[in-house]
Amino acid sequence: MKEKEKYFLEDLLNRYPSLKGCENDIESAFNLMADIFQAGGKMLVCGNGGSAADSEHFVGELVKSFIKRRGLPPEEKSKFDSFGEDGKYIASKLQGALPAISISFLTVFGTAYINRFDPDLVFAQQVYGLGNAGDLLFVFTASGNSDNIYDAAITAKAKGMKVIALTGESSGRVGEYCDVIIKVPAFLSSVVQEYYLPVYHTLSYMLEEHFFE
């Protein structure tokens, strides 16, 4: 990791000393995510209830500027030159992005699928349709035992994907199919979810520092 990337992790641990035991797993999650994005892969993210909101929030920090300007590099801007002034304007405003998709908020698909098929496969179906070998599934699950998260993790592994889970102190059965598990020091779902935000914000800081000068 670069020094600035280490700084963000150290700052997290200074502000939340109870997360000290998660340091190595957060670093491992960052390294895996960086490798996936560097190789051209994408990340699918999901969770239930409040964790669904976290999945959307996390993705929002990755596909646009988070804390630093992400202007397009000259070689990317030049691809818009043939479109005249409109192309140049668009290129001047676009921001660098990391390919991440929340699969928790596809309302039309989700309600249609749950209505006609098996509700516990609502995430698995999207992982199967959108995921490829070399991609990553990132799941939020306080208990690690949600059926739809568990089924999605199995599907991801069957597709040749990597899996990262952000869970409570007991990672539950989903842990069996994870490459990295960040287990925050709490059992009660509401408390587990309070740890989610600082963890994925730190990962967002680190990834932005890694990929965007």
C-alpha positions in Angstrom: 0.0 0.0 0.0 1.0 3.6 -0.6 1.7 5.7 2.5 -1.6 7.7 2.0 -3.5 4.5 1.8 -2.0 3.3 5.0 -2.8 6.7 6.6 -6.5 6.2 5.9 -6.5 2.8 7.5 -4.5 4.0 10.5 -6.9 7.0 10.9 -9.8 4.6 11.0 -8.2 2.6 13.8 -7.4 5.8 15.7 -11.0 6.9 15.5 -12.5 3.4 16.1 -9.9 1.5 18.2 -12.4 -1.3 18.7 -11.8 -2.1 15.0 -8.1 -2.8 15.6 -8.8 -6.5 15.3 -10.1 -6.0 11.8 -7.0 -4.3 10.5 -5.5 -7.2 8.5 -8.9 -8.1 7.0 -9.6 -4.6 5.9 -6.2 -4.4 4.3 -6.8 -7.8 2.6 -10.2 -6.6 1.4 -8.6 -3.5 -0.1 -5.9 -5.5 -1.8 -8.4 -7.9 -3.3 -10.6 -5.1 -4.5 -7.7 -3.2 -6.0 -6.5 -6.4 -7.8 -10.0 -7.0 -9.2 -10.4 -3.4 -10.5 -6.9 -3.3 -11.8 -7.5 -6.5 -13.9 -10.7 -5.0 -15.4 -13.2 -6.8 -13.2 -16.3 -5.2 -11.6 -17.9 -5.5 -8.1 -21.4 -6.4 -7.3 -22.7 -5.3 -3.9 -25.8 -6.4 -1.9 -27.4 -6.4 1.6 -30.8 -6.5 3.2 -32.7 -3.7 4.9 -30.3 -1.1 6.2 -27.5 -3.1 4.7 -29.1 -2.6 1.3 -28.8 1.2 1.8 -25.2 0.7 2.7 -24.6 -1.3 -0.5 -26.0 1.7 -2.5 -24.0 4.2 -0.5 -20.7 2.2 -1.0 -21.3 2.0 -4.7 -22.0 5.7 -4.8 -18.5 6.5 -3.5 -16.8 4.4 -6.1 -18.5 5.4 -9.4 -17.9 9.1 -8.9 -15.5 11.5 -7.1 -15.4 10.8 -3.3 -13.0 13.3 -1.7 -10.6 14.2 -4.5 -11.1 15.4 -8.0 -11.1 12.6 -10.6 -10.8 14.4 -13.9 -10.3 12.2 -16.9 -6.7 11.7 -18.1 -5.8 13.2 -21.5 -5.9 9.9 -23.3 -9.5 9.4 -22.2 -10.6 13.0 -23.0 -9.2 12.6 -26.5 -11.7 9.9 -27.2 -14.4 12.6 -27.1 -12.7 15.0 -29.5 -14.5 13.7 -32.6 -17.8 14.8 -31.0 -16.9 18.5 -31.2 -17.7 20.9 -28.4 -20.3 18.7 -26.9 -17.8 15.9 -26.6 -15.2 18.2 -25.1 -17.7 19.5 -22.6 -18.8 16.0 -21.5 -15.1 14.9 -21.2 -14.3 18.0 -19.0 -17.1 17.1 -16.6 -16.9 13.3 -16.3 -15.2 11.8 -13.3 -13.0 8.7 -13.1 -15.0 5.7 -11.9 -14.6 2.2 -10.5 -17.1 -0.4 -11.9 -19.4 -1.2 -9.0 -23.1 -2.1 -9.1 -25.6 -2.4 -6.2 -27.9 -5.3 -6.9 -30.1 -4.4 -3.8 -32.2 -1.7 -5.5 -33.4 -3.1 -8.9 -37.0 -2.6 -7.9 -38.7 -3.8 -11.0 -36.6 -6.9 -11.3 -36.7 -7.6 -7.6 -40.4 -7.4 -7.2 -41.1 -9.4 -10.3 -38.6 -12.1 -9.4 -39.9 -12.4 -5.8 -43.5 -12.5 -7.0 -42.9 -15.3 -9.5 -39.9 -17.3 -8.3 -37.8 -18.1 -5.2 -37.3 -14.9 -3.0 -34.1 -16.3 -1.5 -32.5 -16.3 -5.0 -33.2 -12.6 -5.8 -29.5 -11.8 -5.4 -28.2 -15.1 -6.8 -30.0 -14.5 -10.0 -28.4 -11.1 -10.5 -25.0 -12.5 -9.6 -25.5 -15.2 -12.2 -26.7 -12.8 -14.9 -24.2 -9.9 -14.2 -21.1 -11.6 -12.7 -18.2 -13.2 -14.5 -15.0 -15.0 -13.6 -12.6 -12.4 -12.2 -15.4 -10.2 -10.8 -16.1 -9.6 -7.1 -19.2 -9.9 -4.9 -19.2 -7.7 -1.7 -21.9 -8.5 0.8 -23.2 -6.8 3.9 -24.7 -9.2 6.4 -24.8 -8.7 10.1 -25.5 -12.3 10.9 -23.9 -14.0 7.9 -27.0 -16.3 7.7 -29.4 -14.5 5.4 -30.5 -17.0 2.8 -30.4 -14.6 -0.1 -26.8 -13.5 0.8 -25.7 -17.1 1.3 -27.1 -18.2 -2.1 -25.5 -15.2 -3.8 -22.1 -16.2 -2.3 -22.4 -19.7 -3.6 -23.4 -18.5 -7.0 -20.5 -16.1 -7.1 -18.1 -18.9 -6.3 -19.7 -21.1 -9.0 -19.1 -18.3 -11.5 -15.4 -18.0 -10.6 -15.8 -14.8 -8.6 -14.2 -13.6 -5.4 -16.4 -12.8 -2.3 -15.8 -10.3 0.5 -18.2 -10.1 3.4 -18.6 -7.4 6.0 -20.3 -9.0 9.0 -20.8 -9.0 12.7 -18.5 -10.9 15.1 -20.1 -14.2 14.0 -19.8 -14.4 10.3 -22.3 -17.2 10.1 -22.5 -19.7 7.3 -21.7 -17.2 4.5 -18.1 -17.3 5.8 -17.6 -20.7 4.2 -17.7 -19.1 0.7 -15.7 -15.9 1.4 -12.2 -15.0 0.3 -12.1 -12.2 2.9 -14.3 -11.6 5.9 -14.3 -8.3 7.9 -15.9 -9.2 11.2 -16.7 -6.1 13.2 -16.8 -6.5 17.0 -20.6 -6.6 17.6 -23.5 -9.1 17.5 -26.6 -6.9 17.5 -27.5 -6.0 13.9 -28.0 -2.2 14.6 -24.6 -2.0 16.2 -22.9 -4.0 13.5 -24.4 -1.6 10.9 -23.0 1.4 12.8 -19.5 0.0 12.0 -20.3 -0.5 8.3 -20.0 3.2 7.3 -16.5 3.9 8.7 -15.2 0.7 7.2 -16.5 1.1 3.7 -15.7 4.8 3.7 -12.1 3.9 4.5 -12.0 1.4 1.7 -13.4 4.1 -0.6 -10.6 6.5 0.6 -8.0 3.9 0.0 -9.3 2.8 -3.5 -9.6 6.4 -4.6 -6.0 7.2 -3.5 -4.8 4.0 -5.3 -6.5 4.6 -8.6 -6.8 8.3 -9.0 -3.9 10.8 -8.9 
